[in-house]
Amino acid sequence: MRIQDTLRSALEGLTRNISRSLLTTLGIIIGVGSVVLMVSVGATFQNFILDQVSDFSGNTFEIHSKGLQEFGKETNTLTESDAEALAKLSTVRNVVPVIFVAQKVKFGTEEVSPMILGSTKDIFENWSMKIANGRLLGDGDLKGGQSVVVLGGKTAEDLFGNSDPLGNRISVGERKFTVVGVLKTLGGAMGAQMDTPIYIPFTVAQILTSKGRYIDYISLQAVGDVDLATEDIKSLLRQRHNIDNPNDDPDKDDFIARSFAQATEIIGTVTLSITVFLGLIAGISLVVGGIGIMNIMLVSVSERTKEIGLRKAVGARRHDILLQFLIEAVALTVLGGLIGIAGGGFLGFVITKLASKFLGDLSFALTISSVLLALGMAVGTGLIFGLYPARRAARLHPIEAMRFE
Protein backbone atom coordinates (compact mmCIF):
# COMPACT_ATOMS: atom_id res chain seq x y z
CA MET A 1 0.00 0.00 0.00
CA ARG A 2 1.43 3.34 -1.03
CA ILE A 3 2.28 5.97 1.58
CA GLN A 4 -0.03 8.43 -0.19
CA ASP A 5 -2.96 6.05 0.34
CA THR A 6 -2.05 5.64 4.02
CA LEU A 7 -1.91 9.43 4.50
CA ARG A 8 -5.23 9.87 2.72
CA SER A 9 -6.86 7.20 4.90
CA ALA A 10 -5.48 8.82 8.04
CA LEU A 11 -6.78 12.23 6.96
CA GLU A 12 -10.20 10.79 6.22
CA GLY A 13 -10.24 9.20 9.68
CA LEU A 14 -9.53 12.57 11.33
CA THR A 15 -12.06 14.56 9.28
CA ARG A 16 -14.80 12.01 9.80
CA ASN A 17 -15.58 13.56 13.19
CA ILE A 18 -13.98 17.01 13.24
CA SER A 19 -15.56 18.14 16.50
CA ARG A 20 -14.29 15.06 18.35
CA SER A 21 -10.83 15.50 16.83
CA LEU A 22 -10.66 19.10 18.05
CA LEU A 23 -11.87 18.19 21.53
CA THR A 24 -9.29 15.41 21.64
CA THR A 25 -6.50 17.91 21.05
CA LEU A 26 -7.63 20.11 23.96
CA GLY A 27 -5.36 18.36 26.46
CA ILE A 28 -2.40 18.70 24.09
CA ILE A 29 -3.21 22.39 23.52
CA ILE A 30 -3.22 23.04 27.26
CA GLY A 31 -0.09 20.96 27.83
CA VAL A 32 2.03 22.44 25.05
CA GLY A 33 0.68 25.94 25.74
CA SER A 34 1.64 25.62 29.41
CA VAL A 35 5.15 24.46 28.56
CA VAL A 36 5.68 27.31 26.10
CA LEU A 37 4.24 29.83 28.56
CA MET A 38 6.41 28.68 31.46
CA VAL A 39 9.59 28.40 29.42
CA SER A 40 9.16 31.72 27.61
CA VAL A 41 8.22 33.70 30.73
CA GLY A 42 11.01 32.01 32.70
CA ALA A 43 13.55 32.83 29.99
CA THR A 44 12.27 36.41 29.80
CA PHE A 45 12.79 37.03 33.51
CA GLN A 46 16.09 35.15 33.53
CA ASN A 47 17.44 37.40 30.77
CA PHE A 48 16.08 40.46 32.56
CA ILE A 49 17.78 39.60 35.86
CA LEU A 50 21.08 38.74 34.17
CA ASP A 51 20.98 41.96 32.14
CA GLN A 52 20.46 43.95 35.34
CA VAL A 53 23.35 42.24 37.10
CA SER A 54 25.62 42.55 34.05
CA ASP A 55 25.56 46.33 34.46
CA PHE A 56 28.07 45.80 37.26
CA SER A 57 31.68 44.86 36.67
CA GLY A 58 32.18 41.10 36.85
CA ASN A 59 35.43 41.52 38.82
CA THR A 60 33.74 43.47 41.64
CA PHE A 61 33.62 41.64 44.96
CA GLU A 62 31.36 42.07 47.96
CA ILE A 63 32.67 40.70 51.25
CA HIS A 64 29.93 40.41 53.86
CA SER A 65 30.10 39.62 57.53
CA LYS A 66 27.94 36.63 58.39
CA GLY A 67 26.51 38.54 61.35
CA LEU A 68 27.24 35.88 63.95
CA GLN A 69 24.90 35.77 66.95
CA GLU A 70 26.47 36.42 70.30
CA PHE A 71 24.22 36.41 73.39
CA GLY A 72 21.26 37.10 71.13
CA LYS A 73 22.90 40.17 69.57
CA GLU A 74 24.11 40.38 65.99
CA THR A 75 27.83 41.12 65.77
CA ASN A 76 30.02 42.10 62.81
CA THR A 77 33.18 40.16 62.09
CA LEU A 78 34.79 42.50 59.54
CA THR A 79 36.91 45.45 60.65
CA GLU A 80 38.45 48.51 59.07
CA SER A 81 41.82 46.80 59.59
CA ASP A 82 40.64 43.93 57.36
CA ALA A 83 39.97 46.43 54.59
CA GLU A 84 43.40 48.02 55.09
CA ALA A 85 45.07 44.60 54.91
CA LEU A 86 43.14 43.65 51.77
CA ALA A 87 44.23 46.91 50.10
CA LYS A 88 47.84 45.68 50.31
CA LEU A 89 47.12 42.62 48.14
CA SER A 90 48.42 42.85 44.57
CA THR A 91 45.39 41.00 43.20
CA VAL A 92 42.79 43.57 44.29
CA ARG A 93 42.12 47.31 43.99
CA ASN A 94 39.53 49.91 45.04
CA VAL A 95 39.05 48.41 48.50
CA VAL A 96 36.11 50.20 50.13
CA PRO A 97 34.99 49.68 53.75
CA VAL A 98 31.24 50.28 54.09
CA ILE A 99 29.09 51.10 57.11
CA PHE A 100 25.29 51.13 57.18
CA VAL A 101 23.76 54.09 58.98
CA ALA A 102 20.20 53.67 60.26
CA GLN A 103 18.72 57.17 60.35
CA LYS A 104 15.80 59.11 58.92
CA VAL A 105 16.55 61.58 56.14
CA LYS A 106 14.60 64.85 56.07
CA PHE A 107 14.31 67.94 53.93
CA GLY A 108 11.63 70.40 54.95
CA THR A 109 8.43 68.44 55.40
CA GLU A 110 9.66 65.50 53.37
CA GLU A 111 11.03 62.44 55.18
CA VAL A 112 12.41 59.21 53.71
CA SER A 113 14.27 56.16 55.02
CA PRO A 114 16.82 55.21 52.34
CA MET A 115 19.83 53.00 52.84
CA ILE A 116 22.63 55.27 54.07
CA LEU A 117 26.11 54.07 53.18
CA GLY A 118 29.30 55.40 54.68
CA SER A 119 31.99 54.71 52.10
CA THR A 120 34.88 56.08 50.07
CA LYS A 121 34.91 57.50 46.55
CA ASP A 122 35.83 54.16 44.95
CA ILE A 123 32.40 52.67 45.72
CA PHE A 124 30.98 54.45 42.69
CA GLU A 125 33.49 52.89 40.29
CA ASN A 126 33.02 49.45 41.82
CA TRP A 127 29.26 49.67 41.34
CA SER A 128 29.49 51.33 37.90
CA MET A 129 27.45 54.32 39.11
CA LYS A 130 27.63 57.62 37.24
CA ILE A 131 27.03 61.17 38.40
CA ALA A 132 24.05 63.01 36.91
CA ASN A 133 24.56 66.35 38.62
CA GLY A 134 27.29 67.76 40.86
CA ARG A 135 30.19 65.60 42.01
CA LEU A 136 31.02 62.35 43.80
CA LEU A 137 32.67 61.98 47.20
CA GLY A 138 36.36 62.88 47.26
CA ASP A 139 39.41 62.11 49.38
CA GLY A 140 39.14 65.54 51.00
CA ASP A 141 35.63 64.75 52.22
CA LEU A 142 36.92 61.69 54.08
CA LYS A 143 40.06 63.28 55.52
CA GLY A 144 38.24 66.41 56.62
CA GLY A 145 35.16 64.59 57.91
CA GLN A 146 32.96 66.78 55.72
CA SER A 147 29.18 66.58 56.15
CA VAL A 148 28.43 66.10 52.47
CA VAL A 149 26.13 63.61 50.77
CA VAL A 150 25.58 62.12 47.31
CA LEU A 151 21.95 61.16 46.67
CA GLY A 152 20.56 58.28 44.66
CA GLY A 153 18.32 59.51 41.85
CA LYS A 154 15.10 58.15 43.37
CA THR A 155 15.79 59.62 46.83
CA ALA A 156 16.65 63.00 45.28
CA GLU A 157 13.29 62.95 43.49
CA ASP A 158 11.43 61.95 46.66
CA LEU A 159 12.98 64.78 48.67
CA PHE A 160 13.20 67.57 46.12
CA GLY A 161 10.77 66.69 43.34
CA ASN A 162 11.82 68.59 40.22
CA SER A 163 13.95 71.11 42.15
CA ASP A 164 17.75 71.11 42.02
CA PRO A 165 19.07 69.42 45.19
CA LEU A 166 22.65 70.72 44.88
CA GLY A 167 23.71 73.00 47.72
CA ASN A 168 20.67 72.21 49.85
CA ARG A 169 21.13 70.87 53.36
CA ILE A 170 19.32 67.75 54.47
CA SER A 171 19.12 66.14 57.90
CA VAL A 172 20.52 62.67 58.47
CA GLY A 173 19.38 61.97 61.98
CA GLU A 174 20.41 65.06 63.95
CA ARG A 175 23.25 66.06 61.63
CA LYS A 176 23.02 68.39 58.63
CA PHE A 177 24.56 67.39 55.31
CA THR A 178 25.10 69.41 52.15
CA VAL A 179 24.03 67.76 48.91
CA VAL A 180 27.02 67.77 46.52
CA GLY A 181 25.87 65.25 43.91
CA VAL A 182 23.01 63.24 42.45
CA LEU A 183 23.56 59.87 40.76
CA LYS A 184 22.08 58.78 37.45
CA THR A 185 19.03 56.57 37.87
CA LEU A 186 19.26 52.98 36.68
CA GLY A 187 15.52 52.30 36.56
CA GLY A 188 13.99 48.84 36.32
CA ALA A 189 14.08 46.25 39.10
CA MET A 190 17.74 46.92 39.90
CA GLY A 191 16.97 50.61 40.17
CA ALA A 192 14.55 49.90 43.00
CA GLN A 193 17.61 48.90 45.05
CA MET A 194 20.37 51.05 43.56
CA ASP A 195 18.56 54.37 43.01
CA THR A 196 17.54 54.92 46.63
CA PRO A 197 20.77 54.71 48.73
CA ILE A 198 22.62 57.87 49.72
CA TYR A 199 26.37 58.07 50.30
CA ILE A 200 28.27 59.93 53.01
CA PRO A 201 32.00 59.90 53.86
CA PHE A 202 33.11 56.75 55.69
CA THR A 203 34.76 58.77 58.47
CA VAL A 204 31.52 60.65 59.14
CA ALA A 205 29.52 57.39 59.21
CA GLN A 206 31.88 56.11 61.92
CA ILE A 207 30.92 59.10 64.06
CA LEU A 208 27.18 58.60 63.49
CA THR A 209 27.32 54.92 64.51
CA SER A 210 28.72 53.12 67.54
CA LYS A 211 30.42 50.35 65.60
CA GLY A 212 33.96 51.49 66.32
CA ARG A 213 36.38 49.70 64.01
CA TYR A 214 33.75 47.21 62.84
CA ILE A 215 32.26 47.53 59.37
CA ASP A 216 29.32 45.92 57.59
CA TYR A 217 31.00 44.86 54.38
CA ILE A 218 33.84 45.51 51.99
CA SER A 219 33.60 46.29 48.28
CA LEU A 220 36.62 45.79 46.02
CA GLN A 221 37.69 44.83 42.52
CA ALA A 222 39.94 42.00 41.37
CA VAL A 223 43.03 42.78 39.33
CA GLY A 224 43.33 40.14 36.64
CA ASP A 225 42.14 36.62 37.48
CA VAL A 226 39.00 36.60 39.67
CA ASP A 227 39.64 33.08 41.02
CA LEU A 228 43.16 34.02 42.12
CA ALA A 229 41.83 37.14 43.84
CA THR A 230 39.18 35.02 45.58
CA GLU A 231 41.83 32.69 46.99
CA ASP A 232 43.97 35.62 48.20
CA ILE A 233 40.98 37.28 49.89
CA LYS A 234 39.87 34.12 51.67
CA SER A 235 43.41 33.21 52.72
CA LEU A 236 44.06 36.66 54.19
CA LEU A 237 40.78 36.94 56.08
CA ARG A 238 41.05 33.38 57.46
CA GLN A 239 44.54 34.17 58.70
CA ARG A 240 43.40 37.43 60.32
CA HIS A 241 40.29 35.84 61.88
CA ASN A 242 42.16 32.70 63.06
CA ILE A 243 40.01 30.36 60.95
CA ASP A 244 41.40 26.91 60.18
CA ASN A 245 39.72 25.94 56.92
CA PRO A 246 42.05 23.86 54.69
CA ASN A 247 39.12 22.27 52.83
CA ASP A 248 37.56 25.62 51.86
CA ASP A 249 34.34 24.88 53.75
CA PRO A 250 32.21 28.07 53.56
CA ASP A 251 30.36 27.10 56.76
CA LYS A 252 33.56 27.55 58.78
CA ASP A 253 34.16 31.11 57.56
CA ASP A 254 32.70 34.11 59.39
CA PHE A 255 32.49 36.03 56.11
CA ILE A 256 31.13 35.61 52.57
CA ALA A 257 33.30 36.70 49.64
CA ARG A 258 31.62 36.62 46.23
CA SER A 259 32.20 38.42 42.94
CA PHE A 260 29.43 39.75 40.73
CA ALA A 261 30.54 37.24 38.09
CA GLN A 262 30.00 34.40 40.57
CA ALA A 263 26.68 35.91 41.67
CA THR A 264 25.60 36.15 38.03
CA GLU A 265 26.45 32.48 37.50
CA ILE A 266 24.46 31.46 40.58
CA ILE A 267 21.47 33.58 39.53
CA GLY A 268 21.58 32.07 36.04
CA THR A 269 21.67 28.53 37.43
CA VAL A 270 18.83 29.16 39.88
CA THR A 271 16.54 30.87 37.35
CA LEU A 272 17.24 28.15 34.75
CA SER A 273 16.41 25.46 37.32
CA ILE A 274 13.15 27.20 38.18
CA THR A 275 12.25 27.51 34.50
CA VAL A 276 12.96 23.83 33.85
CA PHE A 277 11.01 22.82 36.97
CA LEU A 278 7.98 24.86 35.93
CA GLY A 279 8.23 23.44 32.42
CA LEU A 280 8.24 19.91 33.79
CA ILE A 281 5.18 20.63 35.92
CA ALA A 282 3.41 22.02 32.87
CA GLY A 283 4.51 18.91 30.96
CA ILE A 284 2.36 16.79 33.25
CA SER A 285 -0.70 18.11 31.42
CA LEU A 286 0.86 16.71 28.23
CA VAL A 287 0.69 13.25 29.78
CA VAL A 288 -2.97 13.83 30.58
CA GLY A 289 -3.52 14.98 27.01
CA GLY A 290 -1.69 11.92 25.71
CA ILE A 291 -3.94 9.62 27.71
CA GLY A 292 -6.91 11.39 26.15
CA ILE A 293 -5.45 10.80 22.70
CA MET A 294 -4.97 7.10 23.46
CA ASN A 295 -8.53 6.68 24.72
CA ILE A 296 -10.06 8.39 21.69
CA MET A 297 -7.89 6.36 19.33
CA LEU A 298 -9.01 3.15 21.05
CA VAL A 299 -12.63 4.25 20.56
CA SER A 300 -11.83 5.01 16.92
CA VAL A 301 -10.31 1.54 16.44
CA SER A 302 -13.43 -0.05 17.95
CA GLU A 303 -15.75 2.01 15.73
CA ARG A 304 -13.76 1.22 12.58
CA THR A 305 -13.14 -2.48 13.20
CA LYS A 306 -15.09 -3.54 10.10
CA GLU A 307 -13.27 -0.94 8.01
CA ILE A 308 -9.92 -2.31 9.22
CA GLY A 309 -11.00 -5.86 8.41
CA LEU A 310 -12.11 -4.81 4.93
CA ARG A 311 -8.82 -3.01 4.23
CA LYS A 312 -6.85 -6.03 5.33
CA ALA A 313 -9.02 -8.28 3.15
CA VAL A 314 -8.18 -6.23 0.06
CA GLY A 315 -4.43 -6.26 0.70
CA ALA A 316 -3.53 -3.79 3.45
CA ARG A 317 -0.64 -5.08 5.57
CA ARG A 318 -0.17 -4.80 9.32
CA HIS A 319 2.35 -1.99 9.10
CA ASP A 320 -0.01 -0.06 6.78
CA ILE A 321 -2.74 -0.11 9.44
CA LEU A 322 -0.18 0.64 12.17
CA LEU A 323 1.19 3.60 10.21
CA GLN A 324 -2.30 4.95 9.47
CA PHE A 325 -3.35 5.10 13.11
CA LEU A 326 0.03 6.44 14.22
CA ILE A 327 -0.26 9.21 11.63
CA GLU A 328 -3.73 10.04 12.95
CA ALA A 329 -2.46 10.24 16.55
CA VAL A 330 0.58 12.34 15.62
CA ALA A 331 -1.53 14.62 13.41
CA LEU A 332 -3.86 15.27 16.36
CA THR A 333 -0.97 16.09 18.71
CA VAL A 334 0.81 18.28 16.12
CA LEU A 335 -2.42 20.22 15.53
CA GLY A 336 -2.84 20.67 19.29
CA GLY A 337 0.85 21.52 19.62
CA LEU A 338 0.70 24.29 17.01
CA ILE A 339 -2.37 25.83 18.62
CA GLY A 340 -0.73 25.47 22.07
CA ILE A 341 2.50 27.15 20.88
CA ALA A 342 0.54 30.08 19.47
CA GLY A 343 -1.63 30.37 22.59
CA GLY A 344 1.22 29.95 25.08
CA GLY A 345 3.39 32.39 23.16
CA PHE A 346 0.61 34.97 23.05
CA LEU A 347 -0.07 34.69 26.80
CA GLY A 348 3.66 34.94 27.51
CA PHE A 349 3.85 38.09 25.39
CA VAL A 350 0.89 39.62 27.24
CA ILE A 351 2.41 38.79 30.65
CA THR A 352 5.73 40.32 29.57
CA LYS A 353 4.04 43.55 28.50
CA LEU A 354 2.10 43.77 31.76
CA ALA A 355 5.25 43.11 33.82
CA SER A 356 7.12 45.78 31.84
CA LYS A 357 4.86 48.43 33.38
CA PHE A 358 6.28 47.60 36.81
CA LEU A 359 9.82 46.37 36.09
CA GLY A 360 10.84 48.47 33.12
CA ASP A 361 11.51 47.29 29.58
CA LEU A 362 11.33 43.49 29.26
CA SER A 363 12.24 41.64 26.07
CA PHE A 364 9.94 38.70 25.40
CA ALA A 365 12.02 35.52 24.97
CA LEU A 366 10.45 32.84 22.79
CA THR A 367 13.28 31.08 20.99
CA ILE A 368 13.13 28.74 18.00
CA SER A 369 14.65 26.02 20.19
CA SER A 370 11.81 26.25 22.74
CA VAL A 371 9.21 26.14 19.94
CA LEU A 372 10.88 23.09 18.39
CA LEU A 373 11.12 21.48 21.83
CA ALA A 374 7.39 22.00 22.44
CA LEU A 375 6.55 20.66 18.96
CA GLY A 376 8.85 17.69 19.51
CA MET A 377 7.12 16.93 22.81
CA ALA A 378 3.77 17.00 20.99
CA VAL A 379 5.03 14.59 18.31
CA GLY A 380 6.55 12.35 20.97
CA THR A 381 3.27 12.32 22.87
CA GLY A 382 1.42 11.26 19.72
CA LEU A 383 3.88 8.45 19.00
CA ILE A 384 3.94 7.13 22.57
CA PHE A 385 0.24 7.25 23.30
CA GLY A 386 -0.83 6.41 19.76
CA LEU A 387 1.31 3.28 19.51
CA TYR A 388 -0.91 1.00 21.60
CA PRO A 389 -4.17 1.76 19.69
CA ALA A 390 -2.28 1.52 16.38
CA ARG A 391 -0.80 -1.88 17.27
CA ARG A 392 -4.21 -3.08 18.45
CA ALA A 393 -5.73 -2.08 15.11
CA ALA A 394 -2.86 -3.67 13.15
CA ARG A 395 -3.28 -7.03 14.95
CA LEU A 396 -6.97 -7.41 14.19
CA HIS A 397 -7.75 -10.56 12.17
CA PRO A 398 -9.52 -9.51 8.95
CA ILE A 399 -12.31 -12.16 9.14
CA GLU A 400 -13.05 -11.56 12.82
CA ALA A 401 -12.95 -7.81 12.24
CA MET A 402 -15.49 -7.98 9.40
CA ARG A 403 -17.82 -10.04 11.61
CA PHE A 404 -17.58 -7.46 14.43
CA GLU A 405 -20.90 -5.92 15.43
RABEL-V376801 format. One record per residue. N is the residue number from 0. PSI is psi in degrees with one decimal (NA if undefined). Layout:
<<N | PSI> <N | PSI>>
This chain:
<<0 | 129.9> <1 | 150.9> <2 | -32.9> <3 | -38.5> <4 | -38.1> <5 | -43.4> <6 | -40.3> <7 | -40.8> <8 | -39.7> <9 | -42.4> <10 | -40.5> <11 | -36.8> <12 | -36.0> <13 | -39.3> <14 | -6.5> <15 | -35.8> <16 | 81.7> <17 | -43.1> <18 | -41.0> <19 | -38.0> <20 | -42.7> <21 | -41.5> <22 | -34.3> <23 | -35.3> <24 | -6.5> <25 | -44.5> <26 | -39.2> <27 | -40.7> <28 | -48.2> <29 | -42.9> <30 | -52.9> <31 | -41.1> <32 | -39.9> <33 | -42.4> <34 | -47.9> <35 | -41.9> <36 | -49.5> <37 | -45.2> <38 | -43.6> <39 | -44.6> <40 | -41.7> <41 | -44.2> <42 | -36.6> <43 | -48.4> <44 | -31.5> <45 | -47.3> <46 | -38.8> <47 | -47.1> <48 | -44.2> <49 | -36.1> <50 | -39.7> <51 | -44.9> <52 | -32.9> <53 | -11.9> <54 | -21.1> <55 | 150.6> <56 | 132.7> <57 | -20.1> <58 | 9.0> <59 | 133.1> <60 | 149.4> <61 | 122.6> <62 | 114.5> <63 | 144.1> <64 | 143.8> <65 | -8.6> <66 | 55.3> <67 | 147.7> <68 | 126.3> <69 | 112.7> <70 | 40.1> <71 | 3.9> <72 | 134.3> <73 | 132.3> <74 | 145.5> <75 | 151.0> <76 | -7.7> <77 | 143.4> <78 | 165.7> <79 | -32.4> <80 | -33.6> <81 | -43.6> <82 | -40.2> <83 | -37.4> <84 | -41.0> <85 | -34.6> <86 | -18.2> <87 | -10.0> <88 | 143.2> <89 | -13.2> <90 | 2.2> <91 | 163.1> <92 | 172.6> <93 | 49.0> <94 | 121.1> <95 | 113.9> <96 | 140.0> <97 | 136.6> <98 | 134.4> <99 | 134.5> <100 | 121.4> <101 | 94.2> <102 | 157.2> <103 | 148.8> <104 | 128.1> <105 | 146.9> <106 | 111.4> <107 | -124.0> <108 | -6.0> <109 | 139.0> <110 | 130.5> <111 | 167.0> <112 | 66.8> <113 | 169.3> <114 | 127.1> <115 | 120.4> <116 | 123.2> <117 | 118.1> <118 | -174.1> <119 | 177.4> <120 | -24.6> <121 | -12.8> <122 | -34.0> <123 | -36.7> <124 | -41.6> <125 | -38.4> <126 | 8.9> <127 | 42.6> <128 | 136.9> <129 | 150.8> <130 | 136.8> <131 | -34.3> <132 | 134.4> <133 | -139.2> <134 | 169.4> <135 | 177.1> <136 | 147.6> <137 | 171.0> <138 | -36.6> <139 | -32.6> <140 | -37.2> <141 | -47.0> <142 | -37.1> <143 | -3.0> <144 | 41.9> <145 | 139.7> <146 | 73.4> <147 | 158.1> <148 | 142.9> <149 | 126.2> <150 | 142.6> <151 | 151.6> <152 | -40.8> <153 | -42.7> <154 | -37.9> <155 | -40.9> <156 | -40.2> <157 | -36.1> <158 | -37.5> <159 | -6.5> <160 | -127.7> <161 | 1.2> <162 | 158.0> <163 | 119.6> <164 | -21.5> <165 | 133.2> <166 | -16.7> <167 | 155.1> <168 | 127.9> <169 | 160.3> <170 | 127.2> <171 | 100.2> <172 | -123.5> <173 | 1.9> <174 | 141.3> <175 | 137.7> <176 | 142.2> <177 | 129.7> <178 | 120.0> <179 | -11.2> <180 | 155.5> <181 | 131.2> <182 | 154.9> <183 | 140.6> <184 | 143.0> <185 | -34.4> <186 | 179.2> <187 | -167.4> <188 | -39.9> <189 | -32.9> <190 | -29.5> <191 | -28.0> <192 | -35.9> <193 | -15.3> <194 | -6.7> <195 | -30.6> <196 | 153.2> <197 | 155.8> <198 | 128.2> <199 | 161.5> <200 | 141.5> <201 | -41.0> <202 | -33.3> <203 | -39.0> <204 | -34.6> <205 | -35.4> <206 | -39.9> <207 | -19.9> <208 | 171.3> <209 | 34.1> <210 | -8.6> <211 | -126.2> <212 | -7.2> <213 | 145.5> <214 | 165.0> <215 | -40.9> <216 | 172.7> <217 | 131.7> <218 | 137.7> <219 | 171.4> <220 | 143.7> <221 | 145.8> <222 | 110.3> <223 | -129.8> <224 | 123.9> <225 | -40.1> <226 | -39.6> <227 | -41.8> <228 | -39.2> <229 | -45.3> <230 | -42.1> <231 | -42.2> <232 | -49.1> <233 | -43.4> <234 | -44.0> <235 | -47.8> <236 | -36.3> <237 | -38.3> <238 | -42.9> <239 | -31.6> <240 | 7.9> <241 | 47.8> <242 | 121.2> <243 | 106.0> <244 | 66.1> <245 | -22.6> <246 | 8.8> <247 | 46.3> <248 | 112.3> <249 | -23.3> <250 | -22.7> <251 | -19.0> <252 | 150.7> <253 | 20.2> <254 | 164.4> <255 | 119.7> <256 | 118.5> <257 | 136.3> <258 | 161.3> <259 | -31.6> <260 | -42.7> <261 | -39.5> <262 | -39.7> <263 | -40.7> <264 | -42.1> <265 | -44.5> <266 | -43.7> <267 | -41.5> <268 | -43.9> <269 | -47.5> <270 | -36.1> <271 | -41.1> <272 | -41.3> <273 | -42.9> <274 | -45.1> <275 | -41.8> <276 | -45.9> <277 | -37.8> <278 | -38.2> <279 | -39.1> <280 | -44.8> <281 | -31.0> <282 | -19.1> <283 | -36.4> <284 | -23.4> <285 | -37.9> <286 | -43.3> <287 | -43.4> <288 | -38.2> <289 | -39.2> <290 | -38.3> <291 | -42.0> <292 | -45.2> <293 | -43.4> <294 | -44.0> <295 | -37.8> <296 | -35.7> <297 | -40.7> <298 | -42.0> <299 | -41.7> <300 | -42.7> <301 | -42.2> <302 | -27.6> <303 | 22.8> <304 | -47.0> <305 | -40.2> <306 | -41.3> <307 | -43.0> <308 | -41.6> <309 | -42.4> <310 | -39.4> <311 | -35.6> <312 | -29.5> <313 | 10.9> <314 | -4.7> <315 | 134.7> <316 | 170.2> <317 | -46.2> <318 | -22.6> <319 | -45.0> <320 | -43.3> <321 | -47.0> <322 | -39.9> <323 | -48.7> <324 | -30.6> <325 | -41.6> <326 | -40.7> <327 | -45.1> <328 | -45.3> <329 | -39.3> <330 | -40.5> <331 | -45.0> <332 | -35.7> <333 | -43.1> <334 | -48.1> <335 | -37.4> <336 | -43.6> <337 | -43.2> <338 | -40.9> <339 | -40.2> <340 | -45.2> <341 | -45.3> <342 | -45.2> <343 | -40.3> <344 | -40.5> <345 | -44.5> <346 | -38.9> <347 | -39.7> <348 | -42.8> <349 | -44.7> <350 | -40.5> <351 | -43.7> <352 | -39.6> <353 | -42.2> <354 | -29.5> <355 | -27.0> <356 | -24.4> <357 | -29.2> <358 | -4.2> <359 | -168.5> <360 | 120.6> <361 | 137.0> <362 | 117.6> <363 | 129.0> <364 | 97.8> <365 | 99.1> <366 | 159.0> <367 | -38.3> <368 | -39.5> <369 | -35.1> <370 | -46.0> <371 | -36.5> <372 | -46.1> <373 | -41.9> <374 | -39.0> <375 | -38.1> <376 | -37.4> <377 | -45.5> <378 | -44.2> <379 | -39.2> <380 | -42.4> <381 | -41.9> <382 | -43.2> <383 | -50.5> <384 | -11.3> <385 | -10.9> <386 | -44.9> <387 | -50.3> <388 | -37.7> <389 | -42.9> <390 | -37.1> <391 | -41.3> <392 | -40.9> <393 | -26.4> <394 | -3.5> <395 | 136.5> <396 | 131.6> <397 | -41.2> <398 | -46.5> <399 | -36.3> <400 | -39.7> <401 | -22.5> <402 | -8.5> <403 | 133.8> <404 | NA>>
